Amino acid sequence: MFNFLPLDPKTVFLLYFWGNLFICVLIFSYSFSYATIENKKKLNIFGYGKIALTIGWVLIFLRNIIPDFISISLANSIILCGCCYETMAMISMLKTRSKRRTRLQIGLTIAAIAVFNIATFLDSPINTRILIMSMGIFTIFLPPTISYFREKGNNLFRMFYLLCYAVFEVLLFLRGVYTYINPQEYFFSYRFFDSLYSIGLFLLTLIGTVGFLLLVKEKQDLKIKKLLNDKNLFFSIIAHDLKGPLGSSVALSEILAEEIEVYSREEIKEITRMLHESNKNIYKLLENLLDWSRVQTGMIEYSPEKVILNKLIEENVALNRNTALNKNITIKFDWNEIIEVELDKYMIDTVLRNLLTNAIKFTEQQGEIRVTIQKKNQKVEVSITDNGIGIPDNIKEKLFKINAKVIQKGTENESGNGLGLLLCSEFIKKHEGEIWAESEFGKGSTFKFILPLARIKR
């Protein structure tokens, strides 16, 4: 039954090399041909991992031909780095991602490389080095595997993909235990278990790679489906919300064009003011629609830079002060310390501008708006509070949701459609932050958002 075992170890290494090379071609071909911008990054990370593994296997195959430092220390370090890249690609496919997971993978990889190279420097026997490598790779793949198990909403396909990596982990663990119990004298071993292990590992590598590509495709298909649904809502918003102000503009411009001689100078001035307000509403709506659509299609990329948040808020308060003065509203900005955050200036500018505009819109004459910032557990919280008309419960539930229509007029009949808040929500998500509203109808509102203080450019 097992006449094909044991296999020549060098044949196995060649198999690994050609398998990884084929996988690299497959991944990068898919990345360049079909993947979206977001998925290209994930595929490229996975591909870099496979390139590193391919180089590592080649160097190991050349053992006794090239210097030991290259074929042992460098080769195994490259393989561990390849595993790190692969696991980071796995993490990127999780529904809930965090920089902490990525930092953990990098830390585990550095630790595994350090332990292996120290053991090599101390002339540890082959079985010790094999044991360290097996346990090192096992440790690197363990956190993302556990994360996939703990994630809710896994479908049958994702569970099959997860099962591949779970079996992969079991094989690595058994290899470590077997090596510990049955030490080997030479690196290239002809033992039955080693051959079985190599075949199983190779098959799981291929299946896992195909699984990863199918996961990427599944996510891309879901994204496309969401974009199609959002497109329908997008056109619905355009049809509904542009109809009113455009109709007003057409009617007012028609009056000016055909009956201007009938009206007095003051009446013409009033009609012109109304026309200006209508056109301003149209422009604001189109601006928000354009930004929102660009976010949905990935045309707006997250580009963080170090920014003093106090200064950014002060700039937006100054820009909105004249609008507030027209309603005799006071805007105050309270802060206790200078806070520097790594953020996308354009996105947070848009968030602050929309929230301040809304606060002014829904605050009565002689009202007050207060902006505050404070640090909370390695995060910064920004609050914009007004003493305006507040938000009814039926509307509050619909905020930040594209599939829920939000219509609430301002204190002076200013129009609003909630699209600005959708845009704020999208931009805060890009920063891996949170945004929410606290309000009691008739007693004002507070909009808050939280941003992490330390950001890493993606």
DACOR-V136656 format. One record per helix or strand of 2 or more residues. SS is the DSSP state (H for helix, E for strand). FROM is the first residue (numbers start at 0). LEN is the number of residues. Records with the same first field share a line. If there is no record, write none. Layout:
# DACOR-V136656
SS = FROM-LEN + FROM-LEN
This chain:
# DACOR-V136656
H = 8-25 + 36-25 + 67-25 + 98-23 + 125-25 + 155-26 + 191-71 + 264-32 + 308-17 + 344-17 + 392-4 + 418-12
E = 304-4 + 329-5 + 339-4 + 367-8 + 378-8 + 433-6 + 444-8
